[in-house]
Amino acid sequence: MVFVFHSQISVMLQRLINYLKGTRVELSYVNWPTKKQTRNYTLLVVGISLLVAAFLGFFDRLFTFLLQTFIL
C-alpha cells in the first residue's frame, strides 16, 4: 500500500516536472516586448481608460441633472 502511494506521488511529480520543462521551452518562443513598447502600451491603456471614464462620467452627470430637473 505504501509503495503504491509512493509510486503515484512519483508519477505525479514527474508529470509536474515535464509540464514545467515544456512551459519553459514554450516561453522561449515568445517574442517579448521591449521596455519602450511596454511603457507605450501601458500609457495607451491608461489614457484610453481615463477618456472612457471621463466620457461615462459626463453622461452620468448629464442624465442625473436631467432626471433631477425634469422628472424628480
N, C-alpha and C positions, 0 to 999 in steps of 0.2 A: 504494500500500500504506500509506504513512504517512497519507494523507488519510483512508482508511477507518478506520484505527485511531483517528485524531483524532476522526472523526465518531462512532465508537462511544463514546468517552470523553465526548464532548459530550452524547450521548443519555443515557448513564448518569448523568451529573452533573445533567442536567435532571430526570430521574426522581427522583433523591435530593432535589433542591430541592422538587419538587412534593410528595413524601412528607412532608418536614419542614413545609411550609406547611399541608398537610392535618392533620398531627398537632397543630400549634399551634391550628388552628381547633377541632378536636375537644376539646382540653384547655380551651378557653374555655367549653365547655358543662358541664364538670364542676362539681358542687356540692361544693366543698372544705369539710372540717370546720373548725370554729373551733379555736383553741388549747385552749380548755377541753374541747371534745369529744375532741380528740386525747389530751390528758392523761388524761381519764377512761377512755377506751377502752384506753389503754396500761396504766393501773393495773389495769383489769379483767383484761386478758390476763395480766399478771404475777401477779396474785392467784390466778386460776384455775390458772395453771401451777404455782404453789407448792402449792396444795391438791392437785392431781393428783400432784405429786412426793411430797408427804407421804403420800398415800393409797397410792401404789405402794410407797414405801419401807417403810411399816408392814407391808404384806403380804409384802414381800420378807424383812424381818426375821422375821416370824412363821413363814413357811414354812421359812426357814433354821433357825430354832430347832427347829421340829417335826421336820425331817429329821435334824438332828444329835442330837436327843434320842431319837427312837423308831426311826430306821432305821439310822443310821450308828453 
